[in-house]
Amino acid sequence: MSPSRHLHRTLIVSPATAPLRGEARVPGDKSISHRVLLLGALAEGETRATGWLPAEDCLATMRVLRAMGVEIAHESATTVRVRGVGLRGLQEPEEILDCGGSGTTMRLLLGILAGQPFTSVLTGNAALRRRPMGRVTAPLREMGATILSREMGGREKAPLAVRGMTLTPMDYEMPLASAQVKSALLLAGLFASGESTVREPGPARDHTERLLRAMGVALRVAGSHVTIAPPSAPLRPLRGPENTPYSIPSDPSSAAFPLVAATLVRGSEVRLTGVGVNPTRTGFLDILSMMGASIQQSHSADATIEPTAYIRAQGTELNGAEIGGEVVVRAIDEFPILAVAATQAAGRTTLRDAGELRVKESDRIASVAQELRKMGVSLAEREDGFVLDGPARLRGASMDSHMDHRLAMALAVAALLAEGESRIERAEVIDDSFPDFVELMRSLGAEMRWEDEIL
């Protein structure tokens, strides 16, 4: 296919006429897959990992690291080897670093590049260039990095030019809970001249801290404060027990889609294996339980670094709920599919404290509301959330993904509950995080098919 042409994929979903049943394993955790590559590149020695996610966002991280001289090889589609170059072994890239649509790639890479002795330029696709970057660039400048950016609507956005150096330690209080910001600052702390502390207002995911500890970095957590000391020895490569490859758990954010589908389609029972249940990521399970979902977990005893579990979901009736506070941070990526669950819950569901949804891959409050309304849902937007009265009788509709992978998959689950066939345009964006989503849902009994067009 020529560079000027691209594949436009429409996902066509038929209403569920039978329960969803079966056992499956969703792909590896996207957040951890990014970090395995980034941290493996900074180690000395070879990192090996299984369960790596070969999705578009993670492939963007792989491309930019290769552009800076890091050797990354595939033993299989989901097993990778990263030959680390050490903390200061990255090479100045000859070209602009394209992060695709991945905010994780851009923001975490900013923290690493802030400590490198060269200049680099980061860009991404149109959606990523609209996302705010000032929450990362401002504290990195306080540490001494030189960063130039484009400004739109009073906010800093990509492209970004970064000139790194040895950084000054800092004690930084984050105004908003964000794992990407926290991780960027902790990675920058590896290159500082002393200890740095990041103070969180809420429980953002802690994958970076867990992996850094496993690599030998001195890192202390006291309540909501994380302190990192620049390492006095090379970072150890990531490995599993007895020098086996590190096993990346299945992504709980991806697991949310089949679990909610099983909850909503009457008579269903779906079982998922090896799901990551890091407590900073399981807010959506807490919310579903609050709404009355029938979900059971059986924790794995042999998990390392990250806890995992076997999860079973069964069809059940849901009730509306008031959702706000710290659980929102722990479920921030799951609100498109939680909104679908709310459409079938008896009574009112209210979401608040979720203003962060406005600056995701799409404005997820506005885009969720716009698309669910096409299916007959009455949803009132709020600046930091929504109010929805259910249960709603859904009708099949022609909808758009807004180039947001999680919205596309949430709409596909909603379509299983509708009267009549549904079409989701630009659904190719699902590949950003869950390339096998349609195949997995088909294996459980859902009727979904692709309609492709080359534009």
C-alpha angles and dihedrals in degrees: 000000000000119000090248092059131065140183116259111198126195116196113214116200128189123205115267110259095178136029120279110245139172148067123276144159118230119215125280122287111280095208092052093043089058092048095047089060096042096045093038088057090055095049126088108240135024124313116203122191136175126201091042113164113240093200126136095258093052092044087057089058090049092051096051093047091050088051087060095051102269115143111222121174134184118228085180135343090281103028118079138182119206118193103209120222097196130250095300101026099097115117125229106261119241093212138038110281110243112206093184108208096328117121090179091058094050099042098043091043090054089062092052096043091050087071099043121102095234143064123258137172124219127199138156144183123307093272093051092046088059094055119098117254101173092095087067103031096051097059092040089056088052086058090054105264120140110228128171120193145174115256123216127168091352093304131108113242140169143311091078128184115206128194109188132205142152103306133224117242115250142191105217130184110205114222091208132027108253128156091201093055093043092048093048091053094046090051090049087051089065087069099042125109093238144359120321127198129205117197115204126206091205143011103283116178114285104206092122092055093048093049094045091053090051088054093054101261117149103239128161128196119197111174106300094347122098119191123190129190121205107254120256091200133041117281113260116238116251116259139155128239116315092007094300119144115280109258114224111212123234115273113262090203090059091043089059092074100058091036093055091042090055090048093053103039107080116246095012128143121184127176124198124193132212097009116169110244101182102161091234088063104042101078090112091058089051091050093048090050089050087055092052101260119162102234125149128190130201111190122222115240096204100055117128128205091349127046118237135190146188107243128198124191126188132190112269144150116270133209128212119260144195107243122190145108126048095346089067092065090051092051102034096124094047101059097100090060093038088056088056089051089051091056088066098040120105110245134003126333116196124190121193137161090043102113088132087076088073092070103043125106084303132002088277095195093053097037095047090049093047095050098041090051087061087061093052100265119145105217124166116209122223125189090252101025143330146270119228130179117206167249095039127190103232124212127200113261146169106255140174130231094217081221088285114132096204093049091051092053093044090054090050090056091047089052090061087066098045133102104245136006122310132208124206112196123211090017092152085093087079085083088072090081113354113033093170097047096115093045092049093049090048089052088058092051105268119141108229131145139176127240110194131200129177110222 
